[in-house]
């Protein structure tokens, strides 16, 4: 008897709040390469309140929803813009919430792929490095290599989430495939 494992579930998180974000478009392009993998774009970043240790025992609803989404995923794909050479404050704030409770967070052992996109020549590579460090310290298992999309404002076919360069699409497909291979079945949804 063959038992088929359900398709892995990847939660895609964009570190940008912009409605026309190239990082969100990059995640949609990655999802389009995901054969036999379920990719969900999480859009709750803007609702996460500032992290405050004094409020840890009274978890805000938006934080509980984010933690449940992460816990219910087999892997994460996070895309970040680069603001002043690092990750945006709202993304770091959300990851601070997700990293709690210390030692038992929804990020612990979770496979994570990282992408970044920027209109600059390096595609937000510094931010991707910083994001990897934050996620590793928070307990995630960060896959290598990450993918940084340079000149992102020119990288997509007009009005679409389709990348102009097939090599970029292939790099995304490789990252999604690595996530699919590393995916760990989610054990529980945490409130």
C-alpha positions as CSV (number, residue, x, y, z in Angstrom):
1,X,0.0,0.0,0.0
2,X,1.3,3.4,-1.0
3,X,0.5,6.3,1.3
4,X,0.8,9.6,-0.4
5,X,1.8,12.6,1.7
6,X,-0.4,15.7,1.1
7,X,1.1,18.5,-0.9
8,X,3.4,20.6,1.3
9,X,1.9,23.9,2.5
10,X,4.2,27.0,2.1
11,X,3.2,30.2,3.8
12,X,4.5,33.2,1.8
13,X,5.2,36.4,3.7
14,X,6.0,39.7,2.1
15,X,7.9,42.2,4.2
16,X,6.4,45.1,2.2
17,X,3.2,46.9,3.0
18,X,2.8,48.5,-0.4
19,X,-0.1,47.4,-2.5
20,X,2.1,47.3,-5.6
21,X,5.1,45.7,-4.0
22,X,7.7,43.9,-6.1
23,X,8.4,41.6,-3.2
24,X,4.7,40.5,-3.1
25,X,4.9,40.1,-6.9
26,X,8.0,38.0,-6.5
27,X,6.2,35.7,-4.0
28,X,3.3,35.3,-6.5
29,X,5.9,34.5,-9.2
30,X,7.4,31.9,-6.9
31,X,3.9,30.4,-6.2
32,X,3.4,30.0,-9.9
33,X,6.4,27.7,-10.1
34,X,5.1,25.5,-7.3
35,X,4.2,22.2,-8.8
36,X,2.4,19.9,-6.3
37,X,2.8,22.5,-3.5
38,X,0.2,24.7,-1.9
39,X,1.5,28.3,-1.5
40,X,-0.6,30.8,0.5
41,X,0.2,34.5,0.5
42,X,-0.2,35.9,4.1
43,X,-1.3,39.5,4.0
44,X,-1.7,40.4,7.7
45,X,1.6,42.2,8.3
46,X,0.1,45.7,8.6
47,X,-2.2,44.6,11.4
48,X,0.6,43.4,13.7
49,X,1.0,45.8,16.7
50,X,4.4,46.9,18.0
51,X,6.0,44.1,20.0
52,X,6.1,44.8,23.8
53,X,7.2,42.2,26.3
54,X,4.7,43.7,28.8
55,X,1.9,42.5,26.5
56,X,3.2,39.0,25.8
57,X,0.7,37.3,28.1
58,X,-2.2,39.0,26.4
59,X,-1.6,38.1,22.7
60,X,-3.3,40.4,20.2
61,X,-5.7,38.7,17.8
62,X,-3.6,39.7,14.7
63,X,-0.5,38.1,16.3
64,X,-2.5,34.9,17.2
65,X,-3.7,34.7,13.6
66,X,-0.1,35.1,12.3
67,X,1.2,32.5,14.6
68,X,-1.6,30.1,13.6
69,X,-0.8,30.7,9.9
70,X,2.9,30.0,10.5
71,X,2.2,26.9,12.7
72,X,-0.2,25.5,10.0
73,X,2.5,25.8,7.3
74,X,5.1,23.1,6.5
75,X,7.6,25.8,5.4
76,X,7.9,29.6,4.9
77,X,8.9,31.7,2.0
78,X,9.7,35.3,3.1
79,X,10.5,38.1,0.7
80,X,11.9,41.4,2.0
81,X,12.5,44.8,0.5
82,X,15.7,46.6,1.6
83,X,15.2,49.8,3.7
84,X,18.4,51.6,4.6
85,X,20.5,48.4,4.1
86,X,18.3,46.1,6.2
87,X,14.8,44.6,6.7
88,X,11.7,46.8,7.2
89,X,10.7,47.5,10.8
90,X,7.2,46.0,10.4
91,X,8.7,42.7,9.2
92,X,11.2,42.6,12.1
93,X,8.4,43.4,14.5
94,X,6.2,40.5,13.2
95,X,9.2,38.1,13.5
96,X,9.8,39.3,17.1
97,X,6.2,38.3,17.9
98,X,6.5,35.0,16.0
99,X,9.7,34.2,17.9
100,X,7.8,34.1,21.2
101,X,7.4,32.3,23.5
102,X,11.1,31.9,23.7
103,X,12.2,28.3,23.1
104,X,8.8,27.2,21.9
105,X,7.9,29.5,19.0
106,X,6.1,28.7,15.8
107,X,9.4,29.4,14.0
108,X,11.4,26.7,15.8
109,X,12.7,24.2,13.2
110,X,10.5,25.7,10.4
111,X,12.2,25.5,7.0
112,X,12.4,29.0,5.5
113,X,13.4,30.2,2.1
114,X,14.3,33.9,1.6
115,X,13.9,36.2,-1.4
116,X,14.4,39.9,-1.7
117,X,13.7,42.4,-4.4
118,X,14.9,45.9,-4.9
119,X,15.2,48.4,-7.7
120,X,18.9,48.5,-7.0
121,X,21.7,46.5,-8.6
122,X,21.9,44.0,-5.7
123,X,18.3,43.2,-5.3
124,X,18.2,43.7,-1.5
125,X,20.9,41.2,-0.8
126,X,21.9,43.0,2.5
127,X,18.3,42.8,3.7
128,X,18.2,39.1,2.7
129,X,21.3,38.5,4.8
130,X,19.9,40.3,7.8
131,X,16.6,38.5,7.5
132,X,18.4,35.1,7.4
133,X,20.2,36.0,10.6
134,X,17.0,37.1,12.4
135,X,15.2,33.9,11.3
136,X,18.0,31.7,12.4
137,X,18.2,33.3,15.8
138,X,14.4,33.0,16.1
139,X,14.8,29.2,15.5
140,X,14.0,28.9,11.8
141,X,16.0,26.6,9.5
142,X,17.0,28.9,6.7
143,X,17.7,27.3,3.4
144,X,20.6,28.4,1.1
145,X,20.9,30.0,-1.2
146,X,18.5,32.9,-1.0
147,X,17.3,34.7,-4.2
148,X,17.7,38.4,-4.7
149,X,16.0,40.1,-7.6
150,X,18.0,43.2,-8.8
151,X,16.4,46.0,-10.8
152,X,13.0,44.7,-9.6
153,X,11.0,47.6,-10.9
154,X,12.0,46.5,-14.5
155,X,12.0,42.7,-13.9
156,X,8.3,41.9,-14.5
157,X,6.3,41.8,-17.7
158,X,4.1,45.0,-17.5
159,X,1.0,44.5,-15.4
160,X,1.8,40.9,-14.4
161,X,3.7,38.8,-11.9
162,X,5.7,37.1,-14.7
163,X,9.4,37.6,-14.6
164,X,11.1,38.7,-17.8
165,X,14.2,36.7,-17.3
166,X,13.7,32.9,-17.4
167,X,16.8,32.5,-15.2
168,X,15.0,34.4,-12.4
169,X,12.0,32.1,-12.7
170,X,14.3,29.0,-12.6
171,X,16.0,30.3,-9.5
172,X,12.6,30.8,-7.8
173,X,11.5,27.3,-8.9
174,X,14.7,25.9,-7.4
175,X,14.1,27.6,-4.1
176,X,10.4,26.4,-4.0
177,X,11.6,22.9,-4.8
178,X,14.1,23.0,-1.9
179,X,11.4,24.2,0.4
180,X,9.1,21.4,-0.8
181,X,11.9,18.9,0.0
182,X,12.7,20.4,3.4
183,X,9.0,20.9,4.4
184,X,8.1,19.4,7.8
185,X,4.4,18.5,8.2
186,X,2.8,21.0,10.5
187,X,1.9,19.4,13.8
188,X,-0.5,21.9,15.4
189,X,-2.1,25.3,15.0
190,X,-1.2,27.5,17.9
191,X,-3.5,30.3,19.0
